[in-house]
Structures are given as C-alpha cells and as structure tokens.
C-alpha cells in the first residue's frame, strides 16, 4: 500500500470497516480488549518511561524545514492526510535510536489510551512490525488475535525479520532477476550482483525475462559471470537457453560490430547442454574476429544443499536496494541512489530487507530525495516496514516521495 500510511486506512471491498475501540465505561461495566503487558524485547535494560531520549536531531546537509521550503512549489501534499500521533512519532524515533523495548512500551501504552480508529490502526501496524523485526513470534501471534478481533480483518502474516531470522546452517541462494533490455545503465546494479555472489558463495541469475542486450549490457553481464566463475562462486543461469536464442538473433558471421554479444553468447551456451551449438559458433567467431574463441568449460553446479536453500528474490535491473541497518556516519549506500537515478524519471528503492535507519541517515536520505524530487523524478520506497515508514513520516519524506508498506 502507498502512504498516506498515517491517514485513514480504506477497508478492502467486502470487509467491514474497522471499529473504534472506546475506553472502559464503569457505568456499563464493560471494557475493550487491551494489550497485555509483555516481557522486554531485548536483554538490555530500557530507559524509564519518563526519561527523555538523548538524540541528535541535526539533519545531515541541512534542515528539514529549509529544504522543504526550497521545493515547496514542487511538493504535492495529499489532502486529508492525518498528522502522525505523538506516540507513533516517539516510538519511531526510539526505534531509530535502537530503543526497541522503549518503542514497544510507548506503542502498547498508546494502544491502551488511544481511541481514534486511524491512530489505532497505525499503532497496531507499528507494534506488530516491531515484534517481527525483533523475532518475537509468540507475542506477535497473541496480539494478532486481538488485532483481528478489533478490526475484523486478517492480521499481517508472521515473518521473522530479525537478524537471527536470516541465520541458518544452510547457505542462502539469492536469485537476481534481469528483465527488459539490458544496457550499460545497469553498471551500479552489477556491482551489487557481484557482491551478493561473493557474500553467499552461490548465486542464481534469472535471464528468462530479458528481451534484448546491447553491447554495453553484454559487456557488463559477461564480466560479472566471468568474475564470479574465476572467484569459484557457484553460479546458475536460469533461462540460459532463452538468452542464447535472443543473442543468436543478433550476431552475424563476418560482422565484427557485436563482439561483446558474441562472447556473451559463447559464455551463456556453457550453462546449457548445447555443446554442438557452441562448437559451431566458436568456429564462426574465429573466422569473424581472426582470433581463438573461448573453450568449452561447463561451470560447477550448485550443491544439493544450495539447490534446496531458501531463494531470496532480488529485482536487480530496475530497482535499488537498501537492507539491514543504515546507521552511523557512513551514508555512501544512500548517496549511491543519486547515481542509480541516472536518466530515470521513476526511481524505485526496495526496502523489504531494510530493518532500521537512524535519525541522521533519514535526514541524509531526505536531502537526497528532495533533490531528485526537485528534478521532477518520482522516488518510490517499496516494502518499507512500519517502524521505518513512521520515521520517514517524521522526516517528511512522504512529502517528496511515495512510501509503500510491506505486507
């Protein structure tokens, strides 16, 4: 869904509208369901509820109000968007500062005292996501029943978004999907592709949705595949036969204009069983370029455990990824968004694996996105968890970008 996250949540067709919960009325002797107390989310002791957090509210590169003023004539704020409740804002800042227990305490207290439907929907979303981010499944499932009773709708599904949720004895194999026409504009993402393979020791690249490859794109893919093979990374090219057919329609014996495409075709064929086709093409290559062609060297296959490992889908060709925790003075991963934007009018940023962002990094991100917005570019943050989305709301990012929550 896209923000307004903190505005009125439309009920899906066929779903009863959420019912506001009211405080207990002693005269009637009835009370609404309340959020039961819970144990701490972390082992570290939290601050007392009344203690003010010590946070640095300096925005890297400038002041939020100043930057907003500079692009005020370009900003469209959707009418009817409610302001964030103070409790949601406080919890977002506490979480950004690493105060998981304090953030949870604020959210639970707010749910015990807040009666507005929209505010409660937001607070519930943040609390359930916080439990997923900290890996507390039993608590999540218990509160999901209260959520379902209150709003008469299914709660979010359990996902272990904690750091330990991604840990395991089996190596994970990530699948990188390439789609459309591959060109030189994907240089930044191919650096990311290589990092993923080097980090995990294995990688799948899905080529089945590629419609074409130009010389620059062929050079990028060829270097990535050869580099991973040289580093002994287990590499699987899904749809290698499809790409071989696409490339085969481009190369012409005797014409030397498409050398990177020729070499990529010879490389891709080694991930298929088409050795005869490879040998024919190798002869044509030798005659066209008057040099020895590459030799047939089928790559090592994924092991059985890697083949059965969890597959994490990464849409590489058209999206930039933020993952883990973006904190501290190192904001290079954020500044690369500007380079990724390139000639794009729509800049999509995948945040499905982003767990946390601190306040200063969010300020840096605001400045970067404001500049892109002023250039007429649409920035879309996709799959954002509710805690990070709330921080983005605090930083006014929703005024210069579109924010879509994860399910």
GUBA-160230 format. One record per residue: residue in three letters; x, y, z of N, C-alpha, C in turn. Coordinates in steps of 0.001 Angstrom, whole numbers, plus 500000, padded with zeros to 6 digits. Layout:
# GUBA-160230
alaXYZXYZXYZ/...
***
This chain:
# GUBA-160230
unk500840498823500000500000500000500000500873501224500000/unk500408502339499521501202503557499488500741504482500594/unk501656505281501145501232506302502069500263507224501336/unk499215507819501950499202508145503357499042506948504285/unk500165506579504919500170505480505881499495505908507171/unk499647507188507515499108507643508771497768508352508584/unk497194508209507390495859508724507157494856507606507316/unk493646507822506848492583506845507005492878505626506174/unk492794504463506762493054503200506075491776502724505407/unk491721502699504051490495502246503398490287500766503606/unk489046500390503870488736498972504046488581498312502692/unk489166497121502502489016496414501229487561496089500952/unk487268495894499662485902495561499282485465494295499988/unk484256494344500566483721493169501224484201493005502651/unk484958493988503156485477493907504512484806494963505367/unk484383494569506538483756495526507431484758496576507849/unk484300497827507985485203498900508394485675498666509813/unk486918499027510116487419498866511480486545499626512466/unk486335499035513618485505499666514625486383500328515660/unk486105501597515988486917502251517011486689501611518364/unk487778501528519133487641500990520474487536502158521453/unk486642502072522369486455503146523332486930502677524680/unk487234503633525526487718503280526852486602502649527661/unk486998501928528694486018501255529531485078502261530173/unk483807501943530227482795502779530838482366502110532128/unk482761502643533290482428501995534554480938501839534742/unk480158502778534199478708502695534381478130501492533684/unk478717501110532564478197499982531811478886498681532197/unk480018498799532902480719497609533365481380496824532275/unk481689497446531129482344496743530032483647497434529696/unk484531496693529116485843497242528746486270496650527428/unk487062497425526645487567496930525381488727495980525634/unk489084495135524645490289494305524795491506495210524898/unk492416494896525774493620495711525942494849494896525595/unk495935495608525335497195494941525025497824494471526329/unk497973493162526525498554492670527770500022493038527863/unk500522493204529100501951493539529254502817492427528706/unk504011492803528279504900491822527676506292491944528253/unk507087490879528154508477490942528607509288491803527668/unk510474492241528101511321493076527238511661492364525935/unk511811493151524851512185492597523555513673492314523500/unk514441492987524294515897492791524286516378492589525702/unk517618492144525844518182491922527161518658493211527807/unk518922494223526980519435495476527522518336496192528289/unk518627496759529479517603497493530229517219498757529490/unk515935499071529487515457500259528792515468501467529714/unk515289502653529130515195503877529906513851503918530624/unk513758504607531768512455504791532409511530505522531461/unk510257505271531574509282505830530635509329507342530599/unk509599507958531736509544509414531761510814510086531302/unk511875509330531045513164509916530695513214510280529232/unk513687511488528936513780511938527551514981511310526871/unk514809510818525663515913510220524922516925511285524540/unk518190510919524544519250511828524118519559511536522663/unk518996512342521768519157512099520341519732513325519668/unk520468513094518601520996514179517783520013514435516651/unk519348515581516680518335515885515678518905516725514538/unk520217516793514432520849517514513330520642516738512042/unk520218517397511011519997516755509718521237516921508871/unk521769515809508408522971515867507577522691516703506339/unk523497517733506147523370518528504934522362519649505038/unk521647519778506157520715520886506248519544520618507156/unk518573521481507087517420521466507965516189521077507162/unk515332520233507744514160519734507022513279520874506530/unk512966521824507426512067522907507041512665523751505919/unk514002523973506003514644524776504959514564524087503604/unk514872522770503598514846522041502331513427521959501787/unk512446521733502679511058521689502223510635523036501640/unk511087524110502267510728525430501766511264525664500371/unk512480525150500119513114525346498813512327524670497694/unk511681523525498018510952522831496959509446522828497225/unk508987523838498003507574523861498385506659523950497176/unk507107524684496151506249524832494983506165523557494170/unk507014522583494449507018521335493705506367520193494489/unk506094520437495772505588519370496629504075519329496593/unk503531518148496385502088517960496438501760517131497664/unk501049517725498600500634517019499800499183516615499637/unk498903515329499739497551514839499525496630515338500625/unk495466515865500243494517516376501209493958515239502048/unk493693515561503303493065514569504162494044513667504884/unk495356513873504680496332513041505371496441513517506813/unk496177512623507757496233512984509163497679513161509613/unk497861514020510621499166514165511224499486512907512034/unk500756512615512166501158511471512972500889511763514446/unk500428510745515167500194510916516597501533511054517309/unk501571511794518418502829511954519157503425510616519584/unk502576509646519946503086508342520380503778507610519240/unk503180507654518046503790506998516893505119507653516553/unk505156508980516631506396509698516341507474509351517359/unk507105509307518644508073508985519687508613507567519515/unk507712506619519229508144505226519054509072505088517856/unk508776505815516765509618505744515569511028506236515870/unk511133507327516628512448507887516945513201506977517910/unk512496506414518884513141505489519812513686504272519082/unk512884503718518177513336502554517415514541502920516548/unk514489504087515913515609504529515072516887504638515891/unk516746504950517174517902505095518053518300503780518711/unk517637502671518314517974501369518877517232501023520152/unk516249501831520560515492501574521781514277500711521505/unk514485499415521270513383498522520916512371498375522047/unk512841498138523265511930497975524401511154499259524673/unk511857500396524612511191501674524857510120501950523802/unk510432501643522557509463501855521481508234500983521684/unk508462499727522066507338498828522303506463499329523453/unk507117499811524515506384500313525671505503501498525289/unk506044502409524475505270503572524022504058503126523202/unk504260502180522292503162501723521440502075501021522252/unk502476500175523182501487499462523987500702500418524871/unk501393501389525451500710502382526287499728503195525440/unk500150503558524230499274504346523361498027503556522977/unk498174502268522741497018501438522391496057501277523568/unk496536501429524782495670501343525955494891502629526195/unk495330503716525563494701505012525835494108505675524602/unk494502505246523411494059505895522181492743505303521707/unk491825506156521196490511505678520758490251505893519276/unk491011506774518615490776507046517200491090505846516321/unk490212505546515376490395504371514515491690504462513726/unk491917505606513086493101505744512233494389505650513050/unk494400506323514195495583506283515043495850504864515541/unk494803504160515920494973502803516428495471501867515319/unk494970502038514115495414501187513012496908501368512774/unk497356502611512829498782502895512655499612502298513785/unk499174502497515019499907501991516177499984500472516167/unk498901499809515792498907498348515702499899497879514635/unk499882498536513495500815498160512433502254498277512875/unk502558499341513604503925499541514085504302498483515125/unk503372498185516046503676497211517096503894495815516521/unk503027495390515609503180494053515025504465493959514204/unk504797495027513478506051495010512722507256495012513656/unk507164495729514776508261495745515730508524494343516274/unk507454493586516514507618492214517001508233491320515926/unk507883491554514668508513490786513585509992491159513465/unk510293492436513621511677492899513494512567492400514618/unk511959492068515760512736491581516895512565490078517098/unk511843489398516200511773487941516213510935487339517318/unk509918488066517836509100487568518932507780487012518395/unk507830485770517951506682485165517273505497484913518210/unk505756484371519397504639484057520291503867485312520663/unk504577486360520984503931487631521314503162488171520111/unk503757488056518945503111488512517718501786487775517499/unk501813486468517625500614485676517367499520485952518396/unk499919486187519651498923486507520671498244487839520377/unk499027488849520006498453490160519713497703490175518389/unk498075489283517469497367489215516189495907488865516389/unk495618488047517403494224487683517684493430488903518147/unk494057489755518964493390490978519406493173491920518227/unk494187492022517376494086492853516168492918492399515304/unk492832491094515041491775490549514187490400490814514789/unk490279490726516124489001490987516787488601492441516655/unk489559493319516832489250494750516789488875495226515395/unk489641494831514397489439495379513055488632494461512140/unk488310493258512627487535492301511833488179492059510471/unk489485491856510487490230491570509278491456490756509660/unk492028490069508681493187489227508957494394490081509317/unk495158489669510306496370490410510666497482490116509671/unk498578490868509712499732490544508859500251489141509169/unk500812488491508166501381487159508380502708487276509116/unk503045486244509865504314486241510582505484486121509609/unk506462486997509778507737486922509075508818487252510086/unk509816486416510188510916486698511097511884487652510412/unk511770488925510747512599489957510130513801490321510992/unk514023489560512046515152489834512927516451489360512288/unk517605489858512770518879489388512210519043487877512319/unk518601487289513425518741485841513579517782485081512678/unk516725485787512206515780485124511318516397484768509988/unk517471485482509612518148485174508354519320484243508526/unk519606483848509782520756482991510023520351481539509960/unk521238480696509516520941479279509434522182478524509011/unk522126477219509114523278476410508765523427476266507261/unk522302476434506548522351476277505100522617477612504425/unk523429477588503404523683478813502651522429479216501904/unk522191480528501834521047481023501077521496481339499659/unk520663481028498725520967481328497330520003482403496875/unk520522483537496523519670484628496068519510484553494561/unk518319484841494112518028484865492685517918486308492223/unk518753486676491286518733488018490709518006487957489377/unk516922488694489254516134488698488026516541489855487124/unk516882489553485904517170490580484905516009490603483921/unk515518491789483626514365491881482732514512493059481792/unk513698493056480748513730494143479775514930494053478856/unk515459495210478479516640495290477614517830495688478475/unk518828494835478523519996495071479365520940496037478664/unk521268497135479362522149498151478773523202498566479790/unk524031499516479399525096499997480267524604500750481484/unk523320501130481528522794501852482679522781500996483941/unk522927499685483797522845498774484947524196498560485624/unk525200499412485339526538499196485885526536499143487412/unk525825500058488056525786500079489517525187498820490101/unk524116498322489475523469497117489987524326495873489792/unk525159495855488741526004494685488527527104494605489587/unk527526495755490101528470495732491222527798495084492428/unk526523495391492606525743494779493688525588493271493455/unk525346492889492217525193491471491876526438490685492284/unk527590491222491964528845490539492302529012490442493815/unk528647491499494540528750491482495992527860490404496596/unk526650490239496062525734489216496564526349487834496384/unk526890487578495199527502486279494938528707486022495814/unk529565487014495990530759486851496802530396486631498264/unk529345487291498716528948487172500111528381485789500430/unk527609485225499510526918483965499774527625482739499218/unk528580482934498293529277481803497708528498481094496630/unk527298481569496347526454480966495307525433482000494861/unk524997481885493614524072482872493073523313482287491888/unk522045482629491788521252482333490597520964483645489876/unk521109483646488573520726484801487764519661484322486785/unk518481484914486880517368484523486016517364485423484785/unk517606484814483634517698485550482363516445485411481516/unk515448484720482034514300484324481205513419485494480803/unk513575486656481459512728487802481121513467488888480340/unk514694488589479927515415489559479100514884489548477672/unk514620490732477153514127490845475779515225491252474805/unk516319491746475331517408492168474460518614492604475273/unk519767492676474616521023493084475259521828493883474247/unk522257495103474639523134495845473734524590495537474085/unk525525496123473343526938495821473558527391496138474985/unk526973497297475500527385497692476847526803496743477889/unk525535496370477718524911495432478646525549494063478572/unk525901493615477357526568492321477187527914492318477897/unk528636493433477817529939493540478483529786493441479990/unk528744494101480549528515494050481995528230492629482461/unk527310491949481777526934490602482178528101489633481993/unk528840489785480902529976488910480634531038489043481734/unk531360490269482108532362490485483156531895489912484489/unk530596490094484792530069489583486056530146488066486107/unk529716487399485036529716485936485013531148485403485080/unk532038485976484282533427485512484290534091485784485629/unk533793486951486228534384487276487518533929486325488613/unk532654485968488600532139485047489605532713483645489405/unk532844483224488155533436481910487883534892481869488340/unk535618482948488070537026482998488459537173482956489979/unk536191483542490690536229483553492154535673482263492747/unk535382481284491897534879479983492340533505480072493001/unk532712481046492588531343481178493082530445480234492296/unk529640479445493005528700478546492324527613479398491671/unk527527479315490361526636480198489615525685479396488746/unk524405479724488829523393479094487988522716480168487147/unk522664479964485833521979480897484937520649480279484519/unk519586480712485154518251480242484804517820480937483516/unk517309480182482577516904480777481302518068481037480377/unk519170480299480551520336480488479682519983480180478233/unk519163479156478020518760478818476656517953479934476015/unk517095480581476812516304481707476293517207482845475845/unk518170483222476706519059484323476343519928483951475142/unk520344482682475059521145482249473912520368482441472616/unk519070482170472661518241482368471464518125483845471114/unk517990484693472133517908486147471899519202486657471289/unk520337486259471862521635486714471360521941486136469987/unk521494484902469751521738484276468457521093485027467308/unk520021485757467618519377486552466577520086487848466282/unk521098488186467091521824489448466929523136489260466175/unk523873488195466512525196488013465909525075487551464455/unk526015488024463634526062487651462213527500487311461846/unk527758486101461390529122485738460983529672486732459970/unk530923487144460173531569488082459259531437489522459671/unk530525489857460602530342491239461058530927491375462463/unk531827492357462616532585492465463869531993493501464844/unk530823494049464542530280495127465379529783494647466740/unk529473493367466886528823492873468095529712491917468896/unk530990492234469019531899491294469686531488490975471128/unk531098491953471968530671491601473325529486490637473338/unk528583490798472362527420489907472293527859488499471895/unk528797488395470952529349487091470566529933486380471800/unk530778487095472535531441486485473687530443486090474775/unk529410486933474983528387486593475973527621485352475542/unk527318485253474257526609484070473755527432482809473980/unk528731482878473691529596481714473928529650481357475418/unk529630482365476271529659482112477718528344481489478187/unk527235482045477743525918481567478188525665480137477727/unk526124479799476514525905478447475995526570477389476881/unk527597477767477633528264476810478513527403476453479729/unk526328477216479951525381476914481015524186476126480487/unk524302475654479264523274474810478651523932473496478228/unk523168472645477628523707471374477103523952471453475594/unk524026472679475075524167472871473630525638472953473218/unk526395471897473474527816471937473132528029471981471618/unk527199471285470872527331471322469414527128472739468884/unk526103473407469409525846474789469004527030475670469381/unk527618475438470546528791476198470994529961476011470024/unk530224474770469640531355474499468753531160475166467395/unk529930475149466887529653475816465597529920477309465704/unk529414477903466766529566479338466954531038479705467175/unk531786478826467855533205479092468092533970479181466778/unk533618478317465825534262478366464504533917479677463810/unk532635480068463845532222481338463228532925482522463883/unk533086482466465197533772483547465922535228483664465466/unk535919482524465355537328482522464940537482483127463546/unk536562482789462638536642483316461271536293484797461218/unk535350485228462065534915486631462042535954487551462660/unk536520487147463804537416488041464538538891487663464393/unk539160486560463685540529486120463430541324485966464732/unk540695485328465704541346485032466975540717483782467569/unk541437483161468477540941481920469064539701482184469923/unk538681481358469807537475481525470613537678480939472012/unk536811481281472952536870480626474267536636479123474111/unk537152478342475052536940476897475015535729476517475849/unk535195475327475579534017474825476288534419474396477704/unk533914475109478702534207474801480105532932474952480924/unk532113473888480991530879473968481785531189474339483227/unk530430475229483835530706475675485207530301474626486234/unk530850474688487455530421473771488510528974474046488892/unk528232472993489196526825473144489539526663473427491021/unk525491473952491381525174474167492782525097472833493496/unk525519472813494759525413471591495541523951471335495882/unk523661470121496366522279469774496715521744470690497812/unk522581470998498810522111471859499900521844473276499404/unk522675473754498477522452475088497935521219475121497060/unk520992474055496323519816474000495451518533474016496256/unk518585473481497501517392473426498339517304474595499316/unk518289475476499284518296476581500237517232477602499879/unk516953478463500834515956479496500620516381480413499471/unk515443480734498617515724481627497495515158483001497823/unk516000484011497809515566485377498033515588486105496703/unk514451486614496312514330487246495007514831488683495051/unk515686489045494132516209490399494036515948490920492631/unk515096491945492524514843492557491227515954493566490970/unk516933493150490199518155493946490088518091495015489007/unk517408494741487929517577495594486762516959496969486915/unk515874497101487679515170498370487716514958498903489127/unk515672498402490114515392498816491481516680498864492298/unk516740499816493217517882499958494120517484499357495464/unk518439498723496146518107498034497389518774498689498597/unk517979498829499665518510499167500978518221497976501881/unk519198497549502672518988496374503502519715496497504827/unk519328495653505773519996495640507074519693496900507867/unk520732497507508437520593498722509226521454499823508622/unk520814500913508269521525502074507720521697503060508865/unk522859503032509485523107503840510678524532504383510646/unk524769505367511505526119505901511655526486506894510565/unk527749507300510559528192508340509612528344507854508180/unk528378506550507960528581506040506601527270506067505824/unk527123507044504968525890507196504193526121506931502711/unk527219506261502374527543506028500969526430505259500273/unk525832504284500974524770503485500370523570504355500010/unk523376505448500741522283506369500422522665507292499263/unk523899507758499270524316508686498215524360508010496843/unk524522506699496819524529505986495546523161506004494864/unk522122506362495598520783506448494995520790507495493890/unk521527508583494094521597509640493084522202509104491785/unk523293508331491899523908507756490706522980506741490056/unk522280505949490882521348504958490348520217505637489578/unk519792506809490051518684507503489399518997507768487932/unk520260508105487632520688508281486245519680509053485426/unk519235508439484333518247509072483468516823508659483778/unk516610508002484913515273507524485252514379508665485727/unk513123508613485377512131509537485917511429508934487129/unk511437507592487225510877506893488380511989506074489024/unk512301506372490282513391505719490994512779504835492078/unk512877503521491916512300502588492871513386502061493807/unk513106502090495097514048501649496117513398500518496920/unk513954499324496838513432498160497553513923498194499002/unk512987498311499939513325498370501367512836497134502121/unk512518496064501400511944494879502051512914494218503025/unk514223494428502843515213493863503754515845494932504649/unk515281496149504626515783497227505482515116497108506847/unk515911496895507905515363496712509241515238498043509977/unk516267498864509892516278500089510697517112501154510008/unk516745502403510252517517503548509782517552504548510927/unk518722505099511212518770506050512313518368507448511831/unk518263508372512799517690509681512515518543510478511541/unk519859510462511737520746511247510872520735510693509447/unk520739509361509305520683508760507968519375509118507269/unk518283509151508036516998509541507450517040510985506969/unk517765511839507701517920513225507261518715513317505965/unk519779512526505869520559512476504637519697511997503476/unk518911510965503732518024510434502691517016511485502256/unk516479512242503199515535513301502857516161514311501908/unk517380514735502203518051515713501340518268515169499930/unk518669513898499837518907513274498533517611513184497735/unk516559512716498395515274512541497699514679513894497329/unk514878514903498178514376516248497859514998516774496573/unk516295516527496409516967516971495186516406516253493967/unk516163514942494088515591514189492971514174514663492682/unk513421514953493730512050515447493558512048516792492833/unk512992517661493205513080518969492565513435518853491089/unk514065517733490704514396517483489294513232516843488539/unk512114516648489225510949516066488575510932514553488576/unk511729513924489436511776512460489497510870511958490622/unk510226510838490382509391510199491395510201509107492079/unk510390509223493382511092508213494170510051507385494917/unk510135506065494786509187505161495426509952504202496328/unk509640504226497615510213503276498559509234502120498710/unk509665500919498348508776499769498295509089498789499433/unk508030498189500011508212497164501026508807497678502322/unk508447498903502728509010499503503938508288498962505178/unk509030498561506216508351498139507443507771499366508149/unk506776499144509003506016500244509590506859501145510487/unk507891500601511140508721501414512015509580502392511207/unk510165501911510121510958502795509264510048503784508542/unk508873503322508128507929504222507454507514505360508370/unk507351505062509654506990506112510601508115507137510723/unk509361506675510739510486507608510776510513508466509508/unk510230507854508376510171508625507130509092509695507208/unk507986509376507882506927510363508073507412511498508962/unk508128511164510023508690512185510904509591513131510116/unk510365512562509186511322513349508418510705514006507186/unk509384513878507028508655514492505910509014513900504555/unk509572512708504533509894512066503255508648511783502431/unk507509511586503107506275511316502377505838512508501532/unk506409513691501789506061514868501003506856514977499703/unk507955514228499601508785514288498401508971512925497749/unk508304511897498274508437510545497733507169509761498046/unk507039508604497423505930507687497713506467506544498545/unk505750506194499600506185505149500511505143504036500514/unk505579502822500165504678501669500109505085500684501196/unk504142500340502067504424499438503176504511497993502705/unk505307497211503412505351495778503139504135495129503761/unk503769493931503277502599493247503803502871492628505148/
***
